């Protein structure tokens, strides 16, 4: 089989697709990512084939420039900027991907749930597709809060009305992207989408969340699967000064690959941990701190540009994070409790799930001070219940199967539907 991957052009989505793609390759398949030129190096580093699109409006260098702008924004401004960028990439995808997919000879698509144009391209080409939920599950339910809020799930008419209003706001905010998809569906004589769920696969939907890290749900389709984190055992070839670890409780801190420019947040992390004598802080800042800023941090934390995250989390007692899903899942798969400081996007919702699951605490950015953060870290380190809940989720992730489980589901779908598609060509 030759699988094609349609994904947002950012590392947080490419990394889990890389693990899934390598699992499929190990089973004898081909896997090609269809994206803009700036993702070529990252895709090939993941061991996957690459088909470029978007040469006319996404030339080399445009993605780093856009991500740098995004890194300076917060809250609704960041969301608005992201929606505009997604609209452009969805336009690029619908315009250029069909030809690239035909040329590559791709037989089935794996579509990130956050890219609604992917399913439309598949329908246009008559190809089967599977939805991969690399972000929070987007399937809407009346009792489940929208995935951009810090709300907890509660039954009751008032909460359901609040959720409905939240989903309506979400639909309005993302309407520029929906309009692009609607235009191409009209052009290609496809039926209109009546709701966002219409863009999801009817064959299989696979989430890298474990069920233990999602709010209770009652309305998921039968084809939905909680596979757990899409990771493999491939080691991260990232140098790290291991000799600097001194045996104190290791706190690993990261703001991911999009929010790394928040120097004031890193400085608050350092100040909070400097007041805890039994804690050693390791920070991966992805280039968000200058050498001068690193040397001026209180408490002398171990600060590196990039870090072997999995290897450090295996040693960590606590993860300090912006609540990006990949960092949170990485921490939980090693049974590490979390202190989350959500900044934007779905991060407040991920932090809400950390609290709901009992795997850690959340401190809103607006209330972030070194003193509050220090007290929160102390609480999570000193209360064994947080580590116990994290270890419970880690065990559930191992049972779920991760990339191997997801690949088996995809192969089962392919066995059922691809022969029919081939005979129909």
N, C-alpha and C positions, 0 to 999 in steps of 0.2 A: 504494500500500500504506500501511496505517497500522500502524506498529510500536509496541509497548509495551516499556518498559524496566523490569525489576525488578532493583534494586540495593541494596546496603547504603546507609544514608543519610549517607555520609561522603565528603568531598571527594576522597580518593584513588581512589574508585571512580566518582564522578560526573564527574570531569574526563575520563578516557578515554572514558566513555560519551558525554560531550558532543561530543568530536571525531568519534566514530563516528556519532552522531546527526546532526551537521551534514553529514557526508559523504552520509548517506542523504537528508537534506532537499535537498541540492544536486542529487540525482538524481531529485527529484520526489516523494519520499515524505513522509509525516507521521510524527513521532516524539513519543511521550508517555511521560513518566516517571511511574510510580505509586509514591508515597511519602508520608510524613508531612508535615504542614504546614511544619515547620521547614526543609525542603529547597526550598521553592517558589522563594525568591529565587535560590539557587544554580542550580537547574535552568533558570530563565528567563534567568539570566546566560549559561548555556551555549547559549541559543538554542532550547531545546526546550519543548514543551508540557508541562503538568503536570496530573495528576489526584490530588487529595488523598485519603488514607485515614487511618485511625487517630485520628479526632477524639475518640473516647471515651477512649482511654488514652494517646495521644501528643499532647497539646495543645501549642500554640505555646509555646516556651520550654523544653520538656522535653529536647530534643536537646542544646542548649548546656550545660544543667545536667549531663547525663549525661557529655558529653565532658570537661567540667571535672573531674568526679570521676575519670574514667579517666586524665586527665593526671597525677594525683597518684600513680598506682599503677605498680608494676613487676612483672616476672616473672609468677609464677603468680597473684598477686592480680589483676593486670591481665587475665590470661587468663580467670580465673573471672568477673570483672566483665563482660567482653566476652561470654562465653557466655550469661550471664543476660540481657544486653541483646539479643543476637541471638535468644534464645528469645522475648522479648516482640515483637520486630519480625516474626519468623516467624509468630507467632500473629496479629498484626495483618494481615499479608499474606494468610494463608489465610482469615481471617474477612472482610476487607473488599475485597480486590482483585478477586474475581470480579465483584461488582456494578459496581465502577468500570470494569473492562475492558469489560464489556458496554455500559455507558452511553456510553463513549468510542467504541465501534465499532472496537476494536483487532482486527486480523486475525492478528497473529503476535507472539510475545514474544521478547525478547532478555534472557536471564536470567544474572545474574552467577553464576559457579560457586560462590561462597561462600554463596549463598542457596538451600538445598536445597528450600525451599517453592515456589520459582518454577516448577519443572518440574511439581510436583504441581498447582498452580493451572492451568497450561496443559493438562495432561491432563484435569482436571476440566471445563474449558471446551471441550475438543476442538480446541484451537488448537496449531499447530506452534510449536516454540520452538528457539532456538539458544542454546547455552551460550557465554558470554563469560568468559574467564579473565583478569580484571583483576588478580588477585593471582597468587602462584606457582601453577603447575599443580598441581592436587590429585589427579590420577589416580595411583592407587597401583600400585607395582611392587615386587617382592621386593628388587631390587637398588638401588632408589632410596630414600634415607632420607626419613622423614616431613618435611613442610614446616614444622616448627617446631623442628628440631634444627640444630646446626652440623656434623653428621656429613658426611663426604665419601662419595661412592659407591665401594664396593669389592665385588668378587665374592668369594664364599665363604660357606659355610654359617653361620659365626658372624655375619657381617655381616647376612645375610638374616634370621637369627633375631632379632638386635637390632632390625632394621627392623620385623619383624612385631610385636615387643613394643611398639615405638613407635607403630605404627598402632593396636594394641589400646588403648593408653593414650589416644590421640587420640579413638577411638570412645567411650571411657568419659567423657572430659571433655565431649565434644559431645553426649552422649546426651540432655540435656534438650531440645535442638533437634530431634533425631531423633524423640523421643517426640511432639512437637507435629505433625510431618509425618505420623507413623504414625497419629495419631488422626484427622486429616483424611482420610487415604487410606482408612481404614476407613469414615468417615462418607460418603465419596463413592464407595464400592464400587470402589476402585482396588486393584490387587495390591500387596502389601507390598514395600517395598524390602528386599532382602537384603544390599546393600552400598552404600556411599556413591555409587559410580559409577552406580547405578541412577537417581540424580537428574539425571544429565547427559544432554544431548540425544543422540539417535541420528542426528540429521540433520547437525549440524555442531557442533564444539567449536573455538573460536577463542581463541588465546592471544596476549597482547601481549608475551610474551617472544619473542625470536628463538631459534631452535634452538641457536645458539652460546652462549646464556646459560641453558641447562638441562642437567641431568645426562644422560648417555646413557640412552636409553630404547629398549625393545624391544617394548612391549606396548600402545602407543597405538592407538586404533581408527582405521580408515581415514578416518573423518570428522573427525579432528583436524588442525588447521592452526596453524602458527606464523606469525602475521601480522606480528609486531613491534609496537613501541609505537603505541598509538592516540592519535595527535597530528595536528594540522593546522597550517597556517601562520598562523593567526589570532594577531596580536600580543597580548601581555599589557599592558593599559593600567594599568600600575602605575608611579607616579613613583619615580625613583631619582636620588640625587645623583651623577651620572656624573662630575662635575668632581673628586670626591674620589679617583678612581682615579689612582694615581701612576706606573703603568708597571711596577711590580714584579710578580712572578709572583702571579697572582690565585688565592687559595684560597676557594672558595665553600662556606659551611657552612649546613646546615639540619637541623632535627629534625622537619620535616614539620608536619602540622596536628593531630596527636594527642599527640606527645611534647614539645611546645614549652615546657612548664613546667619542664623540667629545667635550672634556672639553673646548678647546679654543673657540668653538662656543657658548657654554653656558656662558662662561666668557664674550664674546662680547655682548651677549644679556643683561647680568646684567649691564655691563658698559654703554651700550646705554640707558637703562631705568633709571639708576641712575642719569642721567642728565635731567630727566623729572620729575619735582616735583609733578605733578598732576597724576602720573602713579604709580601703584603698580604691580610689576612683580611676577607672580607665575610660577615656573618651575617644571615640572615633568621630572626627569633625569634618571629614570629606572635603577639606580645604577651606572650611568656613572660618578658620582662625589663622591669622598671620603668626609668624614665628615670635614676633614681639608680644602678641596677645597671649600665646601659649606660655611664654616665660613669665608673664605677669599674673597668671592665674593663681589664686590662693590655694594653699595646701599641696602644691607640687604634684598634681595628678599625672598619670601616664597619658599623654595626649599624642595621638597619631592621626595621620590623614585618613588612612584606611586600616581596618583591623580584620583579622580572621574571626568574624563574629561568632560562628558556631563553636570554634575551639575555645574562645573566651567564655561564652555562655556555659559551656560544660563545667567551667571552674567557678562560675559566678554564684554569689548568694542573692543578688538582686539585679534587675534590669531597670534602668532609668531611661525612659523613652518618650517620644512625642506621640506614641500610640499608632505608629505605622503598622499595618497588619503583618508584614513580613517579620519585623523585629519582634512583635508581640508573639507570633506563632513560634519563632525560633526560641524565644525565652521559654515558652510553655512546653515545647517539646523536650526541653532539658529539665523541666520541673522547677524553673526559676520564677519566683514571684516578681511582680512588676509594680513600679510607681510610674504612672502615666501623667504626662503634661501635654494634653492635646492642644494642637495649634490651629488646624483648619481641616477642610474636607470632611472625610468620614471619621477623623481621629476622635472627636468627642463620642461618637457612637461606639468605636472600638474600646475606648476607655470605659464607657458605661458597661460593656460586656466583661471587661476585666473585673470591675467591681461586682457585677451581678454573679459572676462565676466564683467569687471569693478568692481570686488569684492575685489580688493586689488592691492598690488604692489609686485614686485619680485626684489631681490637683489642677484646677482650671488655670490657664495661662494668666487670666486677669487677676488671680489671687496668688500668683507665684511670688514668694519671697524666700530668701535663704533659710530663714527661721522656720517657716511653715514646711518647706521641703525637708529640712533636717528632721523635724518632728515626724513627718510622714514616713521617711526612710527608716527612722528608728522604730516606729510602730510595726512596719512590715517585717523588718529584720528580727524583732524581738518576739513576734507572735507566730508560733509555728503553724498556726492554722492556714496562713497564706501559702507557705511552702507545701503543706499537705495537699491543699486544693490544686496547686500547680502540678504537683506530682501525679495527682489523680487524672488531670487532663492529659499529662504526658503519656500515661498508660493508655488512655483512650485513643490518643493519636497513633500509638503503635498498633493498636488493634485495628484502627481504620484502614491502614495500609498505604496511604499517601500516593506517591506517583505510580507505584505498582498497581494499586487498586484502580486508579484512574485509567491507566493504560489498558487494563483488562476490560473495563466498561467500554472504552472506545473500540477495542477490538471486537467485542461482542456486537456493538452497533454496526461496525463495518461488515461483519459477516452476514448480517441480516439485510442490509440495505445496499451496499456497494455493488454486489452482483446484479441487482435489479437495475441500478443506474448504468452499469456498464452495458448490459444487454439492450438498454433503451437508447443508447447513443448510435 
